[in-house]
Amino acid sequence: MPELPDVEIFKQYLDATSLHKTIADVQVTDGRILHGISAQKIQSKLKGHKMQGTLRHGKYLFIQTDGKFWLCFHFGMTGNVKCFKNQDHIPDYSRMLIRYANGYRLVYVSQRLLGKVGIVKDAHQFIKKKNLGPDAKKISWNRFQEIFENKKGSIKSALMDQKVLAGMGNLYADEILYQARIHPKTAVNRLDERHFIKIFNEMKTVIKTAIQKRADPEQFPGSYLLPHRRKDERCPRSHSKLKHIKINGRTSYFCPRCQPL
């Protein structure tokens, strides 16, 4: 699933390829990706307008237009965006195509149809209405400490709760806890300030590294869990066999030696 680093990369990509171009046409090839708007309506709203800027919050990407509204992307499990010119280069599973007046096209790709596209009047009000927590990349230490000091349940569940902290999903929550040497099932109320400082600092480092490496696990440092996050793999630090467990229905990988419960 695209998590914060992936969506930040999509944001950078749109900033580089799609701003300040007039939208000549919009084609929705599968309306199931639309949220709260029809194909005809989204076409009429976007046509003739330009994208002026982008905003990412957690796993949501917003594109501000010159029409005083925002295009909103959520990428679900398999979504992404692609800009191209040659008609023969349309990616598989393209669900919506935006054609610019200069001949270039932007497509929203969603293989499993779990992502959503919509129009919102105000991105900041949308974030507030969704009750999303602070963005994991932007959050300060003081705010992080404040929202976690009264949390209950496991630290893995807390990191993935979008109403607590927006942007972290299964893969990067595992990586953060691996780097911090904390078992994913550890209860939040068993952690002290020293642990939270470690989690906060590792979270910032993991996010920065993932963005720099274009969210490609094979490009990550050898000391990272993500390139080894498979059955029968071994911990790059201790060489112990990695274990996996279910937490809230999601598979969590960890090293039993580096991350004792």
N, C-alpha and C positions, 0 to 999 in steps of 0.2 A: 504494500500500500504506500502511495506517496505520502511521506511525512514532511515535517517542516523543511529539512534541507532540500528535498526534491522540489517542493513548491517554491522555495526561494530561487532555485535554479530556473524554474519556469518563469518566474518574475523577471529575472535578469535577461532571459531569452526574449520575452515580450518587449522589454525595454529596448533591446537592441534591434528588434525586427519589425515591430508593429505599431509604434507610436507615430502620431501625426500624419497618418495615411487615411485618405477618404475611403469609407466603406461603400463599395458600389453595389454589393448584393450579399445576401445571406441565404444559405441553403441548409435546411435541417433534414438530414437523411433518416434520423430515427428520433421521433418526438419523445421517446421514453427518457431521454436525458434532460428534458426541460422540466423546470420546477416553477410552478405558479404562473406560467405564461405559455401561450400557444406559439406554434411555428410561425404563423402569419403575423402575430403581434411582435415577436422578437425581430422578425425581418423588418417590419415597418419602423420599429424603434431605432434600430441600428443603421439602417440605410441612410447614406448621406452624411453621417457623423464621423468624427475622428476620435481615436483613443488618445487621451492626453497624458495619462500616467497610471501607475499601478500601486497597489497596496496589498501586502500580504499580512494576514493575521492567522497564526496557527497553520492549519491546512487549507485555509480559504485564500483564494486569490481574487482581488477586485481590480477591474480596469475602469478608470474614470473616463467618461466621454465628455465631449463638448456640448452634450445635450442635457447636462445636469442630472445624469443618472449613471449608475455603475453596472457593468457586466460582471456577474459573479460566477466564478468557477470553483467547484469542489471536485476532486479527482477520483474519489472512491478507491477501489482496489488497484485499478490498472490504467488510470487516466494519464494523459499528457497532452501537450500542444506541439504543433509542428507548422513552421512557415516554409513555403516553397513557391516556385513559379511554374515549373513544368507540370502540365496537367497529368502527365504520366507518373508523377511522383506522389500521387495521393496515397497516404498510408492506409493500411488495412484498418478496419474498425473506426473509420472516421464517421462521426455522428453529426457534426455541424461544421460547415465550411463558410468562412468569411472571405469574400473576394474584395480586394482593394482596387482602387481605380488605376493603380500603376501595374496591374497584372499579377501581383503576388497574392497568395492565398494563405490564410491561417485556418488550421483545422483543429477541432477538439476531438481527441481520440479516446475511446473508452471501450475496451474489449468486452468487459463483463457488464456494462451498462449500470454500474453502481455509482458513477459520478453524476453530478448535476450541474446544469447551467441555468442561470436566471438573471433577472434584472432587479436591482434594488435602487431605491431613491437615495439612500445614504448608507455608505459602508459602515460608518462608525455606529449608527443606530442599529444596523443589522447585527453587528458584533455584540452590542449591548442586549438586544432582544434575544439572541441565541444564548445569552448568559455564558459566553466564552470567557475563560480565565485569561490572565496576562499571557502575552506571547513569550514562549520559552527563550527565543533569541534576544528579546529586548528587556526582559524582566531584570530588575535590580536585585541585589542580594537582600536588601531590607524587605522588599516586597515578597521575595521567595521565602524568606524565613517566617514572615508574618502569616502567609497562607498555609504553610506546612506545619506550624507548631501545634495546631489544634486538629489536625487530620487524624483519622482512624483508618484501620485496615492496613493492607500491605503497601510498601513503598512503591512496588511496581504498579499496582492499581492506581495509586495516587498520581504518579508521573504520567499515566496514560489518560487520566480523567480530564477531558477537554474543558470542563467547567472549573477545574483547579488550575490547570496549566495548558495553554493551547499550543498544539504542534507536535508533541511527542506521541509516537505510536509504539507498537510492539518491538520493532527492531532496535530503534535508538534508545528506548528505555532499557532494554537488555544491555546495550553497549555502555550506557552511562553507569549502570550498576556494576557491570564487570570492571570497568576502569576504577570505580570507587571501592571495589572489593566488598560489596554488600549483597547479600543473598536477596533475590527478588521477593521472597515471602516475608522478609523482615517487617515487623509491625512498625508503622511510623512512630508510634509513641514510645518505642524502645530506642529511638535514635536521639543523640544529643547534638549540640551545636557543631561539634567537631565533624560529625557525620554529614550534617547538612551543608557545611562549608565544602566538604569534599564532593558531595553530589552536585552542588551548584557549579563549582569550578570545572568538574569533569563534563557536566552538561554543556557548558559554554565551549569547552575545547572540542568535544565531539561534534557539536553543531558546526563550528568553524571548520574543522577538518573535513566533515562530510561535504560541505559546500565547496571547499577548495578542490576536493577530489571528485566533484561532479556526481556525488552520491553513488559512486561505483565501488562496491566493496573490494573488488580486486585491486584497486588503487590505494586502499587504506594502508596505514602502517602495519607491519607484521605483528605488532603488539595488540592489535584490535581483535575483538571477538567476531565481528561481522564476516570476515572472509572465511571463518572456520565454523560458522553457525549452521552445521549440518550433522546428521546422525553419524555416530562413530568417529567424529572429529575429536581432536585433542586441544587442550588449552595451550595457547602459544607461550604462556609464562611457565606453568608448572608441568606441562605435558601430561596432566591427568586427563582422563576421558571426560569430555563434556557431558552434562546431564541435561535433560529437558523435562519440564513439568507443565501442567496446565494451570494458569492463573486467570480467572474470569473467562475461561473458554479459549484463551490464547496460549500458544506454545512459547514457553520461556526457556532460553538456554542460559546456562551458567556453569561455572567451574566449582565443584564441591570443595576443592582444596583452597582456592583463592577466595571463595565467597561462602564460608561456613554460616549456617543458620544458628 
